[in-house]
Amino acid sequence: MNDEIGWPQRPRPEWPATLEVENLLAAGWRPRPFRQFILKVHSRCNLSCDYCYVYAHADQSWRTRPRVMPDHVVDAALRRIAEHARTHDLGAVRLILHGGEPLLAGRHWLTALIEKTRSALRVDVEFVMQTNGLLLDERILDTLVEAGVRIGVSLDGGEQDNDRHRKTAGGTGSYDDVARALALLTRPAFRSSYAGILCTVDVANDPVATYEALAHFDPPMIDFLLPHGTWADPPTPPVGDPSATPFADWLIAVYDHWRAQPAGAPRIRLFGEIVYLLMGGTSGVEAVGITPTTSLVVETDGTIEQSDFLKVVGTAVGTGKNVTDHPFDDVLFRPDVAVRQMGMDGLAAECRSCRYGRVCGGGHYAHRYRKGSGFQNPSVYCADLYRLINHIHGRIQADLGGARH
């Protein structure tokens, strides 16, 4: 009738909005408590990366949020974390200090936050910081090392390759400042806080040269991330053609080169996770595998959100809850949280029937979105992930075959 009189129809709910959590509970499913809390301590950044999922995609809510997390929000967030830990008898939690750029909050503010956290939480706390490195110096590193904070730094390769995308607001490159920070982290006094390097894949860069540029800084780990994209907003170059796997080609070149390195080479997290999954293990990252997601984000205004990578889909990140008024258990039973804790049952039919479904896990959740069907799709990187996993599987089989002879 709406069509006949010219009224616009309401859009149909997209998956997983149609998921009936009550039916899951009746069938015996129970949610996993949150164990990793990402505190967005500062909502602004001193870089202007053109691929940033916070500032360069659909969700622009950062514009209306406080720059630094106010004290009353910090207090409420820690109270909710302590409450959640007591309710679910957690012995340990992880706090990730994030942004924007968390170091913009300042050394004294971060020190006060860490001290307040240790006082408020009666469980073991692992502190991690993800930074662009521009503000890392000896004074802040002394503070972070003393506090036991592990530090991950973002860098996309050599100077030219990194500076193509990771620029300051004034348009200058960031490589020199990041290289200086990484050189500091390799010093014995600071090495204990060096978590590794995060690199966003750009297939325009030479893969082996990129690996070598990162390995130059002797990181304990390198984490290669696929650039965020969806079926509604595909990455560049376009993917989806089963015969074209540019990202797999790039990663395979790195994998084969990395395998040939002597003992002591940096661990590459994506490859290690895939190997472990192929051997029957579980994943510790969102990019692959079906391990239930147990992380949550608290924004500077106290808003409780899901993985901030979902900002590439716009409002999909929101929960409608905040730490002042709501316990974290209020979020546990949402369909869009439950679906990421359902294992194979939360994947698209194509993924459930795939040879590598349990290894790939549908790829990163954000990369599955397609307008109309929501997240009930394979990853926009499906062909790339299949080829990469199949290549690594083949190499493992060859190694095992050789070991038997």
C-alpha atoms as one frame of an Amber mdcrd trajectory, in Angstrom:
protein
   0.000   0.000   0.000   2.875   2.352   0.733   4.022   2.102  -2.883   0.537
   2.907  -4.186   0.271   6.178  -2.308   3.885   7.175  -2.805   5.132   6.697
   0.755   8.761   5.599   1.037   9.223   2.098   2.364  11.384   1.478   5.391
  14.646  -0.255   4.552  14.662  -3.931   5.396  16.785  -4.876   8.418  20.234
  -6.105   7.442  21.953  -9.105   8.990  22.533  -9.528  11.897  19.687  -7.269
  13.017  17.298 -10.149  12.259  19.215 -12.586  14.490  17.050 -13.833  17.383
  19.375 -13.935  20.393  16.588 -15.427  22.516  16.615 -18.500  20.280  20.381
 -18.792  20.664  20.069 -18.681  24.442  17.302 -21.272  24.398  19.559 -23.558
  22.350  22.328 -23.299  24.953  24.532 -20.541  23.521  26.091 -18.193  26.049
  28.069 -15.016  25.363  31.766 -14.688  26.206  32.619 -11.788  28.537  34.678
  -8.900  27.226  38.372  -9.132  28.067  39.933  -6.446  25.862  38.911  -2.821
  26.330  40.053  -0.227  23.827  40.073   3.199  25.445  40.002   6.039  22.950
  41.914   8.390  25.191  42.239  11.103  22.523  39.897  11.611  19.591  42.209
  13.623  17.329  45.342  12.726  15.398  48.524  14.502  14.309  48.532  12.592
  11.014  46.106  12.731   8.111  46.354   9.254   6.554  44.161   8.999   3.478
  42.964   5.460   4.307  42.176   6.017   8.005  39.048   4.173   9.137  38.369
   6.835  11.790  38.668  10.047   9.790  38.480   9.085   6.102  35.422   6.821
   6.037  31.678   6.996   6.634  31.567   7.502  10.416  32.491  11.085  11.317
  31.290  11.055  14.934  34.784  11.980  16.140  34.038  15.601  15.218  31.578
  16.035  18.103  33.520  14.144  20.776  35.860  15.561  23.452  39.475  15.672
  22.403  40.716  14.046  25.617  38.687  11.549  27.642  37.352  13.543  30.638
  38.099  12.353  34.178  34.496  11.394  34.872  34.458   9.185  31.757  37.747
   7.555  32.785  36.298   6.856  36.229  33.079   5.435  34.799  34.935   3.252
  32.280  37.203   1.782  34.955  34.219   1.205  37.230  32.451  -0.699  34.442
  35.552  -2.773  33.650  35.940  -3.681  37.339  32.239  -4.543  37.502  32.498
  -6.739  34.405  35.582  -8.511  35.758  33.797  -9.268  39.068  30.608 -10.434
  37.367  32.460 -12.868  35.115  35.280 -13.786  37.504  38.001 -12.548  35.146
  41.548 -12.804  36.376  43.036 -10.492  33.760  42.037  -7.883  31.184  43.824
  -5.994  28.446  43.567  -2.212  28.095  44.564  -0.752  24.745  45.290   2.973
  24.789  44.190   4.210  21.411  42.941   7.207  19.462  43.212   9.231  17.300
  46.729   9.412  18.609  46.909   8.490  22.312  50.190  10.324  22.937  48.392
  13.606  22.266  46.851  13.152  25.733  50.268  13.891  27.222  52.734  12.010
  29.405  51.308  13.169  32.740  47.728  12.392  31.739  48.680   8.889  30.595
  50.673   8.258  33.785  47.679   9.297  35.890  45.376   7.012  33.864  47.657
   4.004  34.335  47.993   4.622  38.072  44.237   5.079  38.427  43.633   1.861
  36.482  45.927  -0.212  38.678  44.175   1.165  41.753  40.638   0.628  40.417
  41.019  -2.881  38.965  41.680  -5.857  41.219  42.827  -8.039  38.322  45.972
  -8.283  36.246  46.026  -5.553  33.591  48.020  -5.725  30.378  48.554  -2.256
  28.929  49.075  -1.831  25.195  49.373   1.367  23.167  49.008   1.761  19.411
  50.709   4.938  18.226  51.911   6.574  15.036  55.191   7.223  16.863  55.547
  10.909  16.094  55.576  11.947  19.776  57.628   9.063  21.156  60.770  10.349
  22.836  63.023   9.197  25.664  60.969  10.874  28.403  57.652   9.311  27.374
  59.354   5.962  26.772  60.878   6.035  30.260  57.350   6.504  31.610  55.763
   3.809  29.464  58.490   1.249  30.126  58.248   1.837  33.880  54.459   1.375
  33.647  54.854  -1.855  31.679  53.070  -0.567  28.565  53.656  -2.481  25.325
  53.895  -0.198  22.289  52.884  -0.910  18.709  53.919   1.573  16.022  52.363
   2.086  12.594  54.646   2.217   9.543  53.871   1.222   5.952  57.373   0.520
   4.616  60.269   2.643   3.407  60.173   6.420   3.274  58.546   6.872  -0.126
  56.037   4.066   0.382  55.052   5.152   3.884  54.770   8.832   3.046  52.442
   8.216   0.105  49.549   7.798   2.563  50.783   8.653   6.060  51.183  12.421
   5.953  50.789  15.256   8.414  47.904  17.686   8.058  50.380  19.983   6.308
  51.124  17.341   3.705  54.639  16.416   4.814  55.730  12.823   5.275  55.943
  11.080   8.643  58.687   8.514   7.972  61.638  10.337   9.527  59.893  10.884
  12.864  58.604   7.302  12.991  62.047   5.919  12.108  63.526   7.934  14.974
  60.932   6.500  17.377  61.544   2.938  16.212  65.283   3.386  16.631  64.622
   4.368  20.251  62.495   1.266  20.824  65.337  -0.984  19.713  67.560   0.322
  22.521  68.020  -2.134  25.422  66.422   0.321  27.866  63.178   0.409  25.891
  63.147  -2.966  24.139  60.812  -4.567  26.691  58.003  -2.230  25.587  58.480
  -2.822  21.850  55.399  -4.780  20.686  55.964  -4.496  16.946  55.037  -2.694
  13.741  51.620  -2.488  12.119  51.658  -2.089   8.332  48.702  -1.524   6.023
  49.227  -3.355   2.745  49.569  -1.219  -0.382  49.969  -3.388  -3.476  51.612
  -0.435  -5.246  54.637  -1.014  -2.987  57.173  -3.748  -3.605  56.306  -6.504
  -1.087  59.840  -7.715  -0.384  61.179  -4.162  -0.110  58.370  -3.354   2.307
  59.201  -6.338   4.495  62.891  -5.473   4.528  62.142  -1.830   5.376  60.128
  -2.959   8.404  62.535  -5.708   9.433  65.309  -3.090   9.458  63.866  -1.848
  12.766  64.144  -5.324  14.334  60.517  -5.566  15.526  59.468  -8.611  17.544
  56.405  -8.805  15.293  55.067  -7.345  12.038  51.316  -7.184  11.557  50.168
  -6.778   7.941  46.621  -5.440   7.640  44.447  -5.426   4.541  43.124  -1.913
   3.856  39.581  -1.582   5.104  36.902  -1.910   2.484  33.505  -3.513   1.960
  31.380  -4.754  -0.938  29.649  -1.357  -0.716  32.972   0.506  -0.816  35.567
  -1.865  -2.313  39.272  -1.378  -1.689  41.565  -0.136  -4.412  42.455  -1.900
  -6.625  38.965  -3.442  -6.953  38.652  -7.030  -5.803  35.943  -9.656  -6.147
  37.039 -11.135  -9.480  38.054 -14.730  -8.610  40.847 -14.560 -11.159  42.378
 -11.406  -9.628  44.066 -11.692  -6.243  46.414  -8.703  -5.972  46.549  -8.703
  -2.182  47.228 -12.439  -1.993  49.960 -12.057  -4.624  51.579  -9.337  -2.516
  51.353 -11.275   0.758  52.549 -14.513  -0.828  55.663 -12.726  -2.072  56.320
 -11.572   1.499  55.578 -15.042   2.898  57.952 -16.854   0.588  60.712 -14.321
   1.218  60.128 -14.399   4.983  60.247 -18.211   5.102  63.721 -18.107   3.616
  65.046 -15.840   6.376  67.355 -17.202   9.096  66.229 -17.789  12.653  65.502
 -14.598  14.533  63.488 -12.906  11.780  60.466 -10.919  13.008  57.304 -12.905
  13.585  54.564 -12.031  11.082  51.282 -12.304  12.920  48.956 -12.956   9.977
  51.078 -15.838   8.698  51.527 -17.307  12.160  47.785 -17.215  12.816  47.001
 -18.930   9.504  49.567 -21.668  10.150  48.206 -22.238  13.657  44.638 -22.412
  12.352  45.635 -24.881   9.629  47.145 -27.049  12.341  43.843 -27.042  14.245
  44.445 -24.134  16.624  42.385 -21.037  17.346  42.995 -17.451  16.294  43.956
 -14.495  18.431  43.069 -11.830  15.858  39.931 -10.618  14.084  41.397 -10.898
  10.586  41.101 -14.698  10.367  39.547 -17.604  12.278  36.315 -17.992  14.229
  37.482 -17.267  17.781  34.695 -15.332  19.568  35.335 -11.604  19.638  35.714
 -10.281  23.199  36.830  -6.690  22.636  34.952  -3.445  23.125  35.664   0.251
  22.537  35.031   3.186  24.871  35.105   6.532  23.081  36.259   9.802  24.695
  32.646  10.734  25.513  31.978   7.362  27.181  30.082   5.858  24.257  30.404
   2.069  24.135  31.141   0.853  20.629  32.103  -2.339  18.890  35.363  -2.747
  16.995  36.215   0.672  15.633  37.087  -0.916  12.276  33.313  -0.956  11.740
  33.476   2.794  11.226  34.027   1.950   7.553  30.344   0.928   7.523  29.122
   4.036   9.324  26.631   3.486  12.146  27.342  -0.273  12.384  29.846   0.466
  15.140  27.294   1.904  17.594  25.609   0.157  20.526  23.457   2.974  21.910
  25.108   2.487  25.326  27.559   4.481  27.432  29.709   3.722  30.470  27.920
   6.234  32.678  24.514   4.591  32.403  25.097   1.040  31.207  27.104  -2.013
  32.310  29.012  -3.862  29.606  26.637  -6.811  30.025  23.974  -4.661  28.334
  25.994  -5.009  25.132  26.740  -8.738  25.356  23.300  -9.820  24.164  23.024
  -7.582  21.113  22.628  -9.471  17.802  25.615  -7.656  16.255  27.804  -8.743
  19.171  26.409 -12.264  19.418  27.005 -12.973  15.722  30.735 -12.413  16.215
  30.758 -15.020  18.990  28.861 -17.741  17.118  31.747 -19.324  15.250  30.794
 -20.977  11.962  27.099 -20.388  12.622  27.676 -16.653  12.267  29.158 -16.924
   8.763  27.613 -16.762   5.317  26.601 -20.062   3.696  29.498 -19.820   1.239
  31.958 -19.595   4.136  30.404 -22.483   6.066  30.811 -24.772   3.052  34.312
 -23.538   2.131  37.343 -25.776   2.503  39.065 -23.083   4.526  35.999 -21.695
   6.288  37.334 -22.325   9.787  40.721 -20.872   8.897  39.527 -17.767   7.089
  36.501 -17.334   9.349  34.860 -15.151   6.726  37.731 -12.705   6.954  37.519
  -9.510   8.960  33.914  -8.850  10.003  33.904  -5.281   8.669  34.988  -6.491
   5.223  31.850  -8.619   4.779  29.360  -5.772   4.528  27.140  -5.461   1.476
  24.177  -3.103   1.309  20.957  -5.069   1.621  22.383  -8.283   3.068  24.469
  -6.636   5.761  27.302  -8.801   7.078  26.002 -12.157   5.846  28.606 -12.330
   3.076  32.132 -13.584   2.529  34.889 -11.014   2.856  35.392  -8.601   0.001
  38.884 -10.175   0.056  37.474 -13.713  -0.250  39.498 -14.703  -3.329  42.685
 -13.222  -1.886  42.285 -14.964   1.459  41.552 -18.316  -0.173  44.648 -18.116
  -2.361  46.898 -17.000   0.496  45.670 -19.732   2.856  45.895 -22.357   0.124
  49.470 -21.292  -0.656  50.531 -21.501   2.997  48.757 -24.859   3.322  50.659
 -26.164   0.332  53.982 -25.057   1.805  53.182 -26.753   5.124  52.248 -29.982
   3.348  55.487 -29.855   1.368  57.470 -29.347   4.574  55.747 -32.248   6.302
  56.215 -34.470   3.248  59.893 -33.627   3.126  60.248 -34.340   6.831  58.916
 -37.882   6.366  61.558 -38.806   3.744
